[in-house]
Amino acid sequence: MKTLDRYIGISFLRSFVLIIVILVALFSFLELVYQLDDVGKGNYQIRDVLVFICLTLPRRMLDLMPISTLLGSIIALGLLADHDELLAMQAGGMSIRRICWSVLAAGTVTILLTGMLAEMVVPPLDQLARKRRALAISKTGITPTKQGFWARRGFTYIYVGKALYGGIAADLDLFEMDAKGRLKVFTHAREANIQHNDQWVLRDITRKTFSEQGMATEHLPELILDSFLSLDQVDVLELPADSLSSVDLYRYIEAMRESGQNADRYALALWRKLSVPLTTGAMVLLSLPFIFGSTRIMTAGKRIMIGSFVGIVFYFGDQLIVHLGLLLSLAPAITAMTPVILISGIYLWQLRKIA
C-alpha cells in the first residue's frame, strides 16, 4: 500500500507543478502588460518592470495555489482513472477512502508550501517590489519605509507612519527647519485625510514651537497641509494589507484599534492569510468527486474543463464574499473561513455518494 500511496503522491505533485508553472507564466505575462502602462512615469523603466515581475512571482504563486492544487489533483487522478489504474487499485483491495487519504497526504506538501509562501517568502519580496516601484514612479524626494514614507518640501521634512486604504494616513510627524538646519516647529498628527485637491486635513494635532525663549506647546483639532502629495501618489506608496506578514498585520491591527481607527480590512487580510493553506487543502478534497463515480463516462479533457470552471467560480465567489463581508461589516473570521467551510461541505456531501 505504501508503494501505491507514493505513486499517487508523485502523480499529484507532478501535475501540480506543471499547472502552477503554466498559470504563473500566464499571469506574469498579464502583469507585465499591465506594468508597461507605467513605463516612463518618473524613473520607472523596462528593467524596473522586469525586476518587479520577478520579485512578485511568489505572490502570484500564492494566489494561484488553490486553483493549481484543484487542477493538479483532477489531472493526476483523471489520468490514473483513464488508464484504469484506479480501478486496478480498488480491485487490489485499496478503498476509495484510502485513495482519498493518499491524495490528501500528498496535498500536505502544497499546504505547507502555501504557508511558507504566505509567511516567509511573499511579504518581504512583495514589499521590496512595491517600494522599488514606488521609489521609481514617485518624486525623488520621497523615501518609502516599511509601512509609510519620508518626504521633503522645502525646509520641511514629513514622516508618514502609515499610508492606509482610502486616502487615510496615520502617525504623521512634521519637522520644520530654518535655513541653518535648526528645528523651528515640530508637529505630530494622529491621522490625515487626503483630499482630491492635494490638501491634507490633519487631525488631533500636537504642535511644539522652539525659540530662544523656550518651547511652546499647543493642541489643535485640525490643520490643513496645502499642496502636498496627491491621492494617486499615495496609492502608489501604499502597501496592500496582504503584503504584510501575519505578525505585522496583528501589530498593525492593534495599533489602529488603539488609535480608534477601523481595522476591519486588515483583520480580514489576516484571517484570509491564515485561511489560504486550509483553502488549498480543501481544494484537494474538492477534486475527488470529479474522479470517483464517473471514470467511465467523463474524459480527462472534460474533467479539466469542469475543474477550471469550478476554479473560476471559486475565485470570483471568494472575491464576492470578501466585498460583501466588508460591506455588511461581518466578522472577518467568518468572511475568510466561509469558502473553506463551503468547499469542505460539498466534499463531505459528495463523499457519501461515492464511498
Secondary structure, 3 states (H helix, E strand, C coil): CHHHHHHHHHHHHHHHHHHHHHHHHHHHHHHHHHHHCCCCCCCCCHHHHHHHHHHCHHHHHHHHHHHHHHHHHHHHHHHHHHCCHHHHHHHCCCCHHHHHHHHHHHHHHHHHHHHHHHHHHHHHHHHHHHHHHHHHHCCCCEEECCCCEEEEECCEEEEEEEEECCCEEEEEEEEEECCCCCEEEEEEEEEEEECCCCCEEEEEEEEEEEECCEEEEEEEEEEEECCCCCHHHHHHHCCCHHHCCHHHHHHHHHHHHHCCCCCHHHHHHHHHHHHHHHHHHHHHHHHHHHCCCCCCCCCHHHHHHHHHHHHHHHHHHHHHHHHHHHHCCCCHHHHHHHHHHHHHHHHHHHHHHHC
